[in-house]
Amino acid sequence: MDKLEQTAQFMLDQHNAKLNFQNLPEALMPSDFDEAYKAQQIFQKNSGRGELGGFKIALASKIQQELCGIDHPIAGGIFANEIKNSPSTFELSDFHGLGLEFEIAATLSDDLKPNMGSFNKDNIRKYVKSLSPAFELIIDREADYSNINPLTMITDNAWCSGIVLGKELPNWEQLDLDVIKSQLLWNNEPPQNAMIRDANPLESLSWVINLLLSHGRAIPKNSVIITGSVIKTRAPHKGDTVIYKVGDLSEVEIKII
C-alpha cells in the first residue's frame, strides 16, 4: 500500500470508527493539493458508497472561508445514491456532526472532457441543462473549526454527505443571477436573506470543472455540481423543518427527525 492509499485508508478508518475529525498525521499528509485530490479519489473509490453522481465546491463564499479559516475553495465528490429530491426527511442519528448548506445546483447537459479547454462563467452556460436550489448535507464529525488543514479536508471528500434538490429554476438562462435574492426559513424563525451572487454560482461551477479537468477527469453528462453556500453552515436538530427559497422561482425542503 503506497502513501496515498494509506492516507485514504486512514480517513476511511476514522469514519468507520466514528471518530471526530482530525487533521492527518504528518507522515500521511499529502505534500500538495495534487496529492490531496489523488488521495480523495482513492477515498471515494474505497468508501463503499457507490459511484459518483456529481461534485461540489466547498468554501466558495467568503463567509464559508472565514468559518473554516481557509482562504480558497476546495472540491469534493457527491455519491449518486446520496442525491435526493425535495422534500426529504433524514434521521439525525444517521450522521456524525450534520450541517446544512444552502446552494445552487447545476446539472450538466453534456460530457465534459479535459481536451475541451478552460471554462468561465460565460462559456460554461451552454453546458448547463438546469439550475436548482439545493441543500448540501455535510458531515464535519465535530471538527474544531479553528484547526482545519485544507489538505486533510480535501482527502476527506470535502465533508460531503449528500444533497437535496428542489425543482429546476424556470427559464434559468434568462435570469440575472446577480439580482436574485434567496431566503432561508428555519422553523418559525424570522427569515434569513442572502444574495445568490454571494457564491458566484457560475464562476464556482467553472472553478470545479476546470479543477477536475486539470486532473484528467472527465465529467459525465447529467452530473450535478453544487456551487457553494450563500449562508453560513448551520447544524440542525431533531424536529427542524428547513426551507431554502430562490426568489419566487423554486424552493427545497428538508425535515430532520
Contacts in CASP RR format, 6 or more apart in sequence:
PFRMAT RR
TARGET T0000
AUTHOR 0000-0000-0000
METHOD contacts of the structure
MODEL  1
MDKLEQTAQFMLDQHNAKLNFQNLPEALMPSDFDEAYKAQQIFQKNSGRG
ELGGFKIALASKIQQELCGIDHPIAGGIFANEIKNSPSTFELSDFHGLGL
EFEIAATLSDDLKPNMGSFNKDNIRKYVKSLSPAFELIIDREADYSNINP
LTMITDNAWCSGIVLGKELPNWEQLDLDVIKSQLLWNNEPPQNAMIRDAN
PLESLSWVINLLLSHGRAIPKNSVIITGSVIKTRAPHKGDTVIYKVGDLS
EVEIKII
1 9 0 8 1.000
3 28 0 8 1.000
4 30 0 8 1.000
4 35 0 8 1.000
4 38 0 8 1.000
4 39 0 8 1.000
4 42 0 8 1.000
5 42 0 8 1.000
6 28 0 8 1.000
7 24 0 8 1.000
7 28 0 8 1.000
7 29 0 8 1.000
7 30 0 8 1.000
7 39 0 8 1.000
7 42 0 8 1.000
7 155 0 8 1.000
8 39 0 8 1.000
8 40 0 8 1.000
8 42 0 8 1.000
8 43 0 8 1.000
8 46 0 8 1.000
8 155 0 8 1.000
9 46 0 8 1.000
10 24 0 8 1.000
10 25 0 8 1.000
10 28 0 8 1.000
11 24 0 8 1.000
11 39 0 8 1.000
11 43 0 8 1.000
11 152 0 8 1.000
11 155 0 8 1.000
11 156 0 8 1.000
12 43 0 8 1.000
12 46 0 8 1.000
12 47 0 8 1.000
14 21 0 8 1.000
14 22 0 8 1.000
14 141 0 8 1.000
15 47 0 8 1.000
15 96 0 8 1.000
15 141 0 8 1.000
18 96 0 8 1.000
19 141 0 8 1.000
20 141 0 8 1.000
20 142 0 8 1.000
20 143 0 8 1.000
21 140 0 8 1.000
21 141 0 8 1.000
21 142 0 8 1.000
21 143 0 8 1.000
21 144 0 8 1.000
21 148 0 8 1.000
21 156 0 8 1.000
22 152 0 8 1.000
23 29 0 8 1.000
23 147 0 8 1.000
23 148 0 8 1.000
23 149 0 8 1.000
23 152 0 8 1.000
24 30 0 8 1.000
24 149 0 8 1.000
24 151 0 8 1.000
24 152 0 8 1.000
24 155 0 8 1.000
29 149 0 8 1.000
29 151 0 8 1.000
29 152 0 8 1.000
30 36 0 8 1.000
30 38 0 8 1.000
30 39 0 8 1.000
30 151 0 8 1.000
30 154 0 8 1.000
30 155 0 8 1.000
32 151 0 8 1.000
33 150 0 8 1.000
33 151 0 8 1.000
33 154 0 8 1.000
34 215 0 8 1.000
35 151 0 8 1.000
36 150 0 8 1.000
36 151 0 8 1.000
36 154 0 8 1.000
36 155 0 8 1.000
37 75 0 8 1.000
37 154 0 8 1.000
37 211 0 8 1.000
37 215 0 8 1.000
38 215 0 8 1.000
39 154 0 8 1.000
39 155 0 8 1.000
40 76 0 8 1.000
40 77 0 8 1.000
40 154 0 8 1.000
40 155 0 8 1.000
40 156 0 8 1.000
40 157 0 8 1.000
40 158 0 8 1.000
43 155 0 8 1.000
43 156 0 8 1.000
43 157 0 8 1.000
44 52 0 8 1.000
44 77 0 8 1.000
44 79 0 8 1.000
44 157 0 8 1.000
47 79 0 8 1.000
47 157 0 8 1.000
49 79 0 8 1.000
49 81 0 8 1.000
49 82 0 8 1.000
50 79 0 8 1.000
50 80 0 8 1.000
50 81 0 8 1.000
51 79 0 8 1.000
51 80 0 8 1.000
52 77 0 8 1.000
52 78 0 8 1.000
52 79 0 8 1.000
52 80 0 8 1.000
52 223 0 8 1.000
53 77 0 8 1.000
53 78 0 8 1.000
53 79 0 8 1.000
53 80 0 8 1.000
53 83 0 8 1.000
53 220 0 8 1.000
53 223 0 8 1.000
53 224 0 8 1.000
54 77 0 8 1.000
54 78 0 8 1.000
54 80 0 8 1.000
54 83 0 8 1.000
54 219 0 8 1.000
54 223 0 8 1.000
54 224 0 8 1.000
54 225 0 8 1.000
55 75 0 8 1.000
55 76 0 8 1.000
55 77 0 8 1.000
55 78 0 8 1.000
55 208 0 8 1.000
55 212 0 8 1.000
55 219 0 8 1.000
55 223 0 8 1.000
55 225 0 8 1.000
55 226 0 8 1.000
56 75 0 8 1.000
56 76 0 8 1.000
56 77 0 8 1.000
56 78 0 8 1.000
56 136 0 8 1.000
56 158 0 8 1.000
56 160 0 8 1.000
56 163 0 8 1.000
56 208 0 8 1.000
56 225 0 8 1.000
56 226 0 8 1.000
56 228 0 8 1.000
57 73 0 8 1.000
57 74 0 8 1.000
57 75 0 8 1.000
57 76 0 8 1.000
57 204 0 8 1.000
57 205 0 8 1.000
57 207 0 8 1.000
57 208 0 8 1.000
57 225 0 8 1.000
57 226 0 8 1.000
57 227 0 8 1.000
57 228 0 8 1.000
58 64 0 8 1.000
58 73 0 8 1.000
58 74 0 8 1.000
58 75 0 8 1.000
58 76 0 8 1.000
58 153 0 8 1.000
58 158 0 8 1.000
58 159 0 8 1.000
58 160 0 8 1.000
58 228 0 8 1.000
59 65 0 8 1.000
59 68 0 8 1.000
59 70 0 8 1.000
59 72 0 8 1.000
59 73 0 8 1.000
59 74 0 8 1.000
60 73 0 8 1.000
60 199 0 8 1.000
60 200 0 8 1.000
60 204 0 8 1.000
60 207 0 8 1.000
60 227 0 8 1.000
60 228 0 8 1.000
60 229 0 8 1.000
61 198 0 8 1.000
61 199 0 8 1.000
61 200 0 8 1.000
61 228 0 8 1.000
61 229 0 8 1.000
61 230 0 8 1.000
62 198 0 8 1.000
63 198 0 8 1.000
63 229 0 8 1.000
63 231 0 8 1.000
63 232 0 8 1.000
64 101 0 8 1.000
64 228 0 8 1.000
64 229 0 8 1.000
64 232 0 8 1.000
64 233 0 8 1.000
65 71 0 8 1.000
65 72 0 8 1.000
65 73 0 8 1.000
67 145 0 8 1.000
67 232 0 8 1.000
67 233 0 8 1.000
68 145 0 8 1.000
68 148 0 8 1.000
68 153 0 8 1.000
69 145 0 8 1.000
69 146 0 8 1.000
69 148 0 8 1.000
70 148 0 8 1.000
70 150 0 8 1.000
70 153 0 8 1.000
72 150 0 8 1.000
73 204 0 8 1.000
73 207 0 8 1.000
74 150 0 8 1.000
74 153 0 8 1.000
74 154 0 8 1.000
74 158 0 8 1.000
75 154 0 8 1.000
75 158 0 8 1.000
75 207 0 8 1.000
75 208 0 8 1.000
75 211 0 8 1.000
75 212 0 8 1.000
76 154 0 8 1.000
76 157 0 8 1.000
76 158 0 8 1.000
76 160 0 8 1.000
77 157 0 8 1.000
77 158 0 8 1.000
77 160 0 8 1.000
78 160 0 8 1.000
78 162 0 8 1.000
78 163 0 8 1.000
78 224 0 8 1.000
78 226 0 8 1.000
79 160 0 8 1.000
79 162 0 8 1.000
82 137 0 8 1.000
82 160 0 8 1.000
82 161 0 8 1.000
82 162 0 8 1.000
82 163 0 8 1.000
83 162 0 8 1.000
83 163 0 8 1.000
83 165 0 8 1.000
83 224 0 8 1.000
84 162 0 8 1.000
84 163 0 8 1.000
84 164 0 8 1.000
84 165 0 8 1.000
85 164 0 8 1.000
85 165 0 8 1.000
85 166 0 8 1.000
86 164 0 8 1.000
86 165 0 8 1.000
86 166 0 8 1.000
86 167 0 8 1.000
86 251 0 8 1.000
86 252 0 8 1.000
86 253 0 8 1.000
86 254 0 8 1.000
87 252 0 8 1.000
87 253 0 8 1.000
87 254 0 8 1.000
87 255 0 8 1.000
88 164 0 8 1.000
88 253 0 8 1.000
88 254 0 8 1.000
88 255 0 8 1.000
89 254 0 8 1.000
89 255 0 8 1.000
89 256 0 8 1.000
89 257 0 8 1.000
90 98 0 8 1.000
90 137 0 8 1.000
90 254 0 8 1.000
90 255 0 8 1.000
90 256 0 8 1.000
90 257 0 8 1.000
91 256 0 8 1.000
91 257 0 8 1.000
92 98 0 8 1.000
92 236 0 8 1.000
92 237 0 8 1.000
92 238 0 8 1.000
92 256 0 8 1.000
92 257 0 8 1.000
95 137 0 8 1.000
95 139 0 8 1.000
95 161 0 8 1.000
96 139 0 8 1.000
96 141 0 8 1.000
96 142 0 8 1.000
97 139 0 8 1.000
97 140 0 8 1.000
97 141 0 8 1.000
97 142 0 8 1.000
97 235 0 8 1.000
98 137 0 8 1.000
98 138 0 8 1.000
98 139 0 8 1.000
98 161 0 8 1.000
98 235 0 8 1.000
98 236 0 8 1.000
98 256 0 8 1.000
99 137 0 8 1.000
99 138 0 8 1.000
99 139 0 8 1.000
99 140 0 8 1.000
99 233 0 8 1.000
99 234 0 8 1.000
99 235 0 8 1.000
99 236 0 8 1.000
100 135 0 8 1.000
100 136 0 8 1.000
100 137 0 8 1.000
100 138 0 8 1.000
100 233 0 8 1.000
100 234 0 8 1.000
100 235 0 8 1.000
100 236 0 8 1.000
100 242 0 8 1.000
100 254 0 8 1.000
101 135 0 8 1.000
101 136 0 8 1.000
101 138 0 8 1.000
101 228 0 8 1.000
101 229 0 8 1.000
101 231 0 8 1.000
101 233 0 8 1.000
102 133 0 8 1.000
102 135 0 8 1.000
102 182 0 8 1.000
102 184 0 8 1.000
102 194 0 8 1.000
102 229 0 8 1.000
102 230 0 8 1.000
102 231 0 8 1.000
102 244 0 8 1.000
103 133 0 8 1.000
103 134 0 8 1.000
103 135 0 8 1.000
103 136 0 8 1.000
103 163 0 8 1.000
103 199 0 8 1.000
103 226 0 8 1.000
103 227 0 8 1.000
103 228 0 8 1.000
103 229 0 8 1.000
103 230 0 8 1.000
104 131 0 8 1.000
104 132 0 8 1.000
104 133 0 8 1.000
104 134 0 8 1.000
104 177 0 8 1.000
104 196 0 8 1.000
104 199 0 8 1.000
104 201 0 8 1.000
104 226 0 8 1.000
104 227 0 8 1.000
104 228 0 8 1.000
104 246 0 8 1.000
105 131 0 8 1.000
105 132 0 8 1.000
105 133 0 8 1.000
105 134 0 8 1.000
105 163 0 8 1.000
105 165 0 8 1.000
105 224 0 8 1.000
105 225 0 8 1.000
105 226 0 8 1.000
105 227 0 8 1.000
106 128 0 8 1.000
106 130 0 8 1.000
106 131 0 8 1.000
106 201 0 8 1.000
106 202 0 8 1.000
106 205 0 8 1.000
106 224 0 8 1.000
106 225 0 8 1.000
106 226 0 8 1.000
106 227 0 8 1.000
107 128 0 8 1.000
107 129 0 8 1.000
107 130 0 8 1.000
107 131 0 8 1.000
107 132 0 8 1.000
107 222 0 8 1.000
107 223 0 8 1.000
107 224 0 8 1.000
107 225 0 8 1.000
108 127 0 8 1.000
108 128 0 8 1.000
108 129 0 8 1.000
108 219 0 8 1.000
108 220 0 8 1.000
108 221 0 8 1.000
108 222 0 8 1.000
108 223 0 8 1.000
108 224 0 8 1.000
108 225 0 8 1.000
109 126 0 8 1.000
109 127 0 8 1.000
109 128 0 8 1.000
109 129 0 8 1.000
109 221 0 8 1.000
110 127 0 8 1.000
110 221 0 8 1.000
111 218 0 8 1.000
111 219 0 8 1.000
111 220 0 8 1.000
111 221 0 8 1.000
112 119 0 8 1.000
112 127 0 8 1.000
112 209 0 8 1.000
112 213 0 8 1.000
112 218 0 8 1.000
112 219 0 8 1.000
113 213 0 8 1.000
113 218 0 8 1.000
113 219 0 8 1.000
114 213 0 8 1.000
114 214 0 8 1.000
114 216 0 8 1.000
114 217 0 8 1.000
114 218 0 8 1.000
116 213 0 8 1.000
117 213 0 8 1.000
118 210 0 8 1.000
119 127 0 8 1.000
119 206 0 8 1.000
119 209 0 8 1.000
119 210 0 8 1.000
120 203 0 8 1.000
120 206 0 8 1.000
121 200 0 8 1.000
121 202 0 8 1.000
121 203 0 8 1.000
121 205 0 8 1.000
121 206 0 8 1.000
122 202 0 8 1.000
124 202 0 8 1.000
124 205 0 8 1.000
124 206 0 8 1.000
124 209 0 8 1.000
125 173 0 8 1.000
125 202 0 8 1.000
128 172 0 8 1.000
128 205 0 8 1.000
129 222 0 8 1.000
130 168 0 8 1.000
130 169 0 8 1.000
130 172 0 8 1.000
131 168 0 8 1.000
131 169 0 8 1.000
131 172 0 8 1.000
131 201 0 8 1.000
132 165 0 8 1.000
132 166 0 8 1.000
132 167 0 8 1.000
132 168 0 8 1.000
132 169 0 8 1.000
132 250 0 8 1.000
132 252 0 8 1.000
133 165 0 8 1.000
133 166 0 8 1.000
133 169 0 8 1.000
133 182 0 8 1.000
133 244 0 8 1.000
133 245 0 8 1.000
133 246 0 8 1.000
133 250 0 8 1.000
133 251 0 8 1.000
133 252 0 8 1.000
134 163 0 8 1.000
134 164 0 8 1.000
134 165 0 8 1.000
134 166 0 8 1.000
134 226 0 8 1.000
134 244 0 8 1.000
134 252 0 8 1.000
135 163 0 8 1.000
135 164 0 8 1.000
135 242 0 8 1.000
135 244 0 8 1.000
135 252 0 8 1.000
135 254 0 8 1.000
136 160 0 8 1.000
136 162 0 8 1.000
136 163 0 8 1.000
136 226 0 8 1.000
136 228 0 8 1.000
136 229 0 8 1.000
137 160 0 8 1.000
137 161 0 8 1.000
137 162 0 8 1.000
137 163 0 8 1.000
137 164 0 8 1.000
138 159 0 8 1.000
138 160 0 8 1.000
138 161 0 8 1.000
138 233 0 8 1.000
139 159 0 8 1.000
139 161 0 8 1.000
140 159 0 8 1.000
140 233 0 8 1.000
153 159 0 8 1.000
163 224 0 8 1.000
163 226 0 8 1.000
164 252 0 8 1.000
164 253 0 8 1.000
164 254 0 8 1.000
165 224 0 8 1.000
165 252 0 8 1.000
166 250 0 8 1.000
166 251 0 8 1.000
166 252 0 8 1.000
167 250 0 8 1.000
168 250 0 8 1.000
169 175 0 8 1.000
169 246 0 8 1.000
169 249 0 8 1.000
169 250 0 8 1.000
170 249 0 8 1.000
170 250 0 8 1.000
175 249 0 8 1.000
177 196 0 8 1.000
177 197 0 8 1.000
177 201 0 8 1.000
177 202 0 8 1.000
178 195 0 8 1.000
178 196 0 8 1.000
178 197 0 8 1.000
179 195 0 8 1.000
179 197 0 8 1.000
180 195 0 8 1.000
180 196 0 8 1.000
180 197 0 8 1.000
180 246 0 8 1.000
180 247 0 8 1.000
180 249 0 8 1.000
181 193 0 8 1.000
181 194 0 8 1.000
181 195 0 8 1.000
181 196 0 8 1.000
181 247 0 8 1.000
182 193 0 8 1.000
182 194 0 8 1.000
182 195 0 8 1.000
182 196 0 8 1.000
182 230 0 8 1.000
182 231 0 8 1.000
182 244 0 8 1.000
182 245 0 8 1.000
182 246 0 8 1.000
182 247 0 8 1.000
183 191 0 8 1.000
183 192 0 8 1.000
183 193 0 8 1.000
183 194 0 8 1.000
183 244 0 8 1.000
183 245 0 8 1.000
183 247 0 8 1.000
184 191 0 8 1.000
184 192 0 8 1.000
184 193 0 8 1.000
184 194 0 8 1.000
184 231 0 8 1.000
184 242 0 8 1.000
184 243 0 8 1.000
184 244 0 8 1.000
184 245 0 8 1.000
185 191 0 8 1.000
185 242 0 8 1.000
185 243 0 8 1.000
185 244 0 8 1.000
185 245 0 8 1.000
186 192 0 8 1.000
186 234 0 8 1.000
186 240 0 8 1.000
186 242 0 8 1.000
187 240 0 8 1.000
187 241 0 8 1.000
187 242 0 8 1.000
192 231 0 8 1.000
194 230 0 8 1.000
194 231 0 8 1.000
195 230 0 8 1.000
196 230 0 8 1.000
196 246 0 8 1.000
198 230 0 8 1.000
199 227 0 8 1.000
199 228 0 8 1.000
199 229 0 8 1.000
199 230 0 8 1.000
200 227 0 8 1.000
201 227 0 8 1.000
201 228 0 8 1.000
202 227 0 8 1.000
204 227 0 8 1.000
204 228 0 8 1.000
205 225 0 8 1.000
205 227 0 8 1.000
208 225 0 8 1.000
208 227 0 8 1.000
209 219 0 8 1.000
209 225 0 8 1.000
212 219 0 8 1.000
213 219 0 8 1.000
219 225 0 8 1.000
236 242 0 8 1.000
236 254 0 8 1.000
236 256 0 8 1.000
237 256 0 8 1.000
238 256 0 8 1.000
238 257 0 8 1.000
239 255 0 8 1.000
239 256 0 8 1.000
239 257 0 8 1.000
240 255 0 8 1.000
240 256 0 8 1.000
241 253 0 8 1.000
241 254 0 8 1.000
241 255 0 8 1.000
241 256 0 8 1.000
242 253 0 8 1.000
242 254 0 8 1.000
242 255 0 8 1.000
242 256 0 8 1.000
243 251 0 8 1.000
243 252 0 8 1.000
243 253 0 8 1.000
244 251 0 8 1.000
244 252 0 8 1.000
244 253 0 8 1.000
245 251 0 8 1.000
END
